[in-house]
Amino acid sequence: MFDTVLIANRGEIAVRVIRTVQALGLRAVAVYSDPDRTAPHVALADEAVHIGPAAASHSYLSIEKIIDACRTTGAQAVHPGYGFLSENAAFAQALADADLTFIGPPVGAITAMGDKISAKELAVAADAPIVPGVYRPGMTDEELIAEADGVGYPLMVKAAAGGGGKGMRIVSQPGELQEMITAARREAMGGFGDDTMMLERYVEQPRHIEIQILADGHGTTLWVGERECSLQRRHQKVIEECPSPVLSQGVRVAMGEAAVRIAREVGYEGAGTVEFITNSEASEFFFLEMNTRLQVEHPVTEEVYRLDLVEQQIRVAAGERLSLRQEELLPSGHAVEARLYAEDPARGFLPTGGQVVRFDVPEHAGLGTIGPTGVRVDAGVQTGNAVTADYDPMVAKLTTYGPDRAQALARLDRALARTVLFGFPTNIGFLRDLIALDAVSSGDLHTGLIEEMAVGTSGSDAPPEEVLAAVALATVARRQRALPTSFDPFDIPGGWRVGEPSWTRWPLRPVGATAITDVFVRVTRDGMEVRIADGAPSTAQVRLADGQLVVEYLPGGHLSGRFAYALTMDDAQAWIGRDGRAWLIKEEGLAAGAGSGPGGGDGALVAPMPGSVAAISAVVGDSVESGQTLVVVEAMKMEHPLKAPFDGTVVAVHVEAGEQVGMEAPLVDVEPHE
């Protein structure tokens, strides 16, 4: 067994791997880029090595720098986590050439399964069913278009390399095909350096189910149950669970045995995942692809099967035999995982990011393992860290376990409600809305459910009026508490006057909104009174301490009830949250967060998030049609096309391809035709 392992990754997976490495009595070495100097994985490791600037191509994707870090620290083995170099055959080979152990599968398996075309061929050889399609390598656009009718619509244009939903487009009719091929090729080349495309039949309302594989170098290959990963948006998983709520035991066993045959066919070793799609009732299944690495959603399998999959990876890489037998791998209970993303569901899941102002996990949650309340947290950030556009927008995962699916989902809802993440818009509130759907609670899932239900994506997540009232009340309470022991009554911010107290106006604006809401507060003998604009007043008792705000309204007013909030505020703004939702509220006169937005009525297209200009097709003087793509902005590994808001003429182009742009930076101006 080697004694030092370098983790060639960052974020929550680096933290998760470091914990197991250290639990096995081994030294853990972290690597980090400039923005990750204070990241949790750096602090947790026994040693950490700086490997470059924020850009992954010059840090986490630099094979030479990773190997140099191994030499510097004496690491004899490398765990790649997932993403970055985890499925890079050249990386695995470079480690072997440097006499370093790759904690992953053989180079040949990575190469074979890294290309979806050869993977399909291996699946056929292993007698596993595949989706009808065209899988020849090196096909031109013209050849793909010529074959499309034979595949049938709807179909999927899919990159032969890579994974994670990149380089994939669903095509409903022939007229869309060329544009989708072009977009998929560009995204695949940017993400994987390979724009080879294939076509396959799109199974409507499919379920995405994957089988966990474990294999050693001594001839033992096992399958460790399945994970249901059907809740996705833009082909990116959002909620995963184990076991699937719909799979019959017969189909489960058939799928597991097919996965084992595929793994043996490719000579697999270590932990991997064979992915399948099924029809809506999961009565038949088709091989999709094999991920030659650990999956993001592996914790649900660990909790249901009481295994540490990273430990198994390390032991296999060290040459040990698996100590498990297939008949011993029996599920117990149910686990569900939710991915916490820095994104704005109300704006089409656009990536966000910024400094983490505050991050509180649910009380009694276990870190990297299920805690006493059935909650596990795997986090890659902490208060004070930055989430940047250089990396994937996932910041943490919540996994809950229960004796059955209903209890696991209920615990997940409670855990999300008790999670506080301030600093940028997140999907926490959206996740609560999603798991509250009848289709989710009943297990009637498919990969298009989120788009079909449009859950959490219609309009902005505007704060209710009691949230605005709470901010104004907290502002007064905070400023009262700051007064010295002896003070002039006229200094009281609640409007103290001789005789009846007067109202103090607090003009508040939720960031992202254009409208100002006037909230009025005054201090009385009974507590504080608050009213929204010209509405009726309400009397409230206010308690503010340790980042928590409790507002209780007395009977008879416009507002009623008792509200508990998480609150982080200064003189200029307040982050306030409740039940998994969070809002940033500013006073009037500070920088407004609103812009015209992409496709705005004034014809000014602006960047919807920080990122880079992936492509630009607009030229000054061009006549364009409504809905025509003019600019593509790439952020956090996703492309976002910006389209002309109306028929018009391009009058200004402010950017060039490859240029870095900030939030709401001007891109293109269009004037409507007269």
C-alpha positions, 0 to 999 in steps of 0.5 A: 500500500502506498503511504501518500495520495495526491488528490488532483481535484478541488471542491467537495470531491477533494474534501470527500477523498481526503477524509477517506485517505486520512481514515486509512492512515495515509497522507493526503496531498491537495493541489490548489489554484489561486482562488482556492488558497483558502478552500476547505480541501486545502486546509484539510489536507496534510500538505498542499501545493499551489499549481497555478492560476484560476484557469483550469487549463493552467492548473487542475488540467495541467498534467505536468503540474500534477506530476511535479506536485507528486514529485515534490511531496513524495506522493506515490498515487493520485486520486482524480476525483471526478471531472478535470483529468478523471477520464483522461487516458493521457493523464493515466498513462503519464502517471504510469510512465512516472511510476505513479499509481492512478486510482482509477481504471486501466488506460485501455478502459478509459480510452474505450469508454471515453469514446461513446462510439467504441463504447456502443460497440463494446456494449453490443459485444457484451450482449447489452441493448443499445439505443438505435442510432448512427455511431460511425466515427468522423462523420461530417455535418452532411453525413449526419444530416443524411442519416438523420431521417433513418434514425427518426425524430426526435433524435439527439446529437451527441458528442462521442467524447466527454460526458456531463451533458456537454455537447448534446442537443435534442432535435425535434425536426429537420430544420433544427438539425444543422444549428444543433450540430454546430452548437454541439460541435463547438461545445464538445471541442471546447469541453473535450478537444474533440468534436466528433458527433453521433446521432441516436434516437431520443427516447421520450420521457426516459428514465436515467438509471445507472449501475455502480460497478466495483472490479479488482485486478483479480477477476472479481466484478460486482454491481452495487445496486442502481441509482435513479438520476432522472431529475435533470435540467439541461442534461445535468443531474439535480436529484439522485436516489438509491434505489430506484422507486420503479425498478422491478427486481427482475429488471434490476438484476438484468441491468446489473448483470449487463453492467458487469458484462460490459465492465468485463468486456473492457477489462475494468478495474476500480469503481465505475458506473454503467449508465442506462436509459429506460422507458417511463415504466422501466420495463426495458432498458438501453446502454447509454455510456460508461463513466470510468470514474466515481460519480457525483451521486455516489453517496446515495449508494454508500449510505444504502449499501454501507460502503465507502466507495473511495476506500474500495477504489484505493484498495483495488489500486493498491492491488488488493482483492475485493472482500465483498461477494455479490450476494452480500450486497443487499440494499437497506433503506433509501437515500436521496441526494440534492446538488446545491448549485450557484445558479438562478432558476428564475433566469433559466438556471443561469450560473451565478457566483460570488463570495460566500457571505454565509454558509450554514449547514443543517444542525447535527448533519454529518460531514461526509457521512450520515449524521444522527438526523439522517443528513449528510453534507459534502461541501466544497466551500465555506463562509468567505470563499469565492465561487467563480465562473472558472469551475462547475457551479456545484458548491455542495451536496445534501444527502438524506437517508431514511428507512423508506423513500418517503422519510428520506424525501421528508428529511431532504426537504427539512435539510434544505429548509435549514440550509443557509447560503448567502452571497449569490442566487442558488437553487435551494428553494427550487429544490424544495419546490421540485421534491414537493411535486406529486410526480416526484413523491410518487416516483413518476420521474423522467429526464424532461420533468423539470422542463415540462413542469417549469418548476421554479423557473417562471418569473423572479423569486420576489420576496414577500412583503413580510421579508421587506418588513423584517429587513426594515425592522432589523435595520432599526433594531440594529441601529438602536442596539448600537446607540451609547448608554446615554443618547439623545432620544431624537437619535433613535432611528425609529422616529422618536418625537415629543408626543406621538412617534413619527414614521421613518421611511426605509426605501428598499429594493430587492436586488434583481428588481427595478421597483423600490418599496417604501417600508415605514417603521416607528418605535412605540411602547408596545414594540415596533410598528411597521407598514408597507407603503400606504398599507395598514400598520402592524405591531411587532416584537423583534429579537435580533441576535447571532445572525438570527432574526425573529419577528412576532406580530401582535394580533390585529395588524395587517401582518400576522404570525411569527417568522424566524430568519437567518440574517446577515446585514451591514449599513448598506444591505441585508441578506435574509433567508427563510425556509431555504430561500434567500434575498439580498435587499438594498437601500435606495441609492445604492448600485441597482442590480437591474439591467435590460437583460438579454433580449430586453425590450430596448434591444440591448443584449447584455451578459446574463452572467460573468463568462466569456464570449464563445461565439458572435455572429452579429456584425454592425449593419446586419439585418436580423430576425427576432429569435436569431442567435447573435452571441453565445456566452459560456460560463461554468462549462455551459453555453448560453445563446442570446437572441435578437429581441425583435426584427431589426438592425445591429447598430453596435457590437461591443465584444469579440469572441474569446473576450471575458465579460462581467455580469450585464456587460453590453454585448450587442445593440439592435434597433427595431425596423421602422 
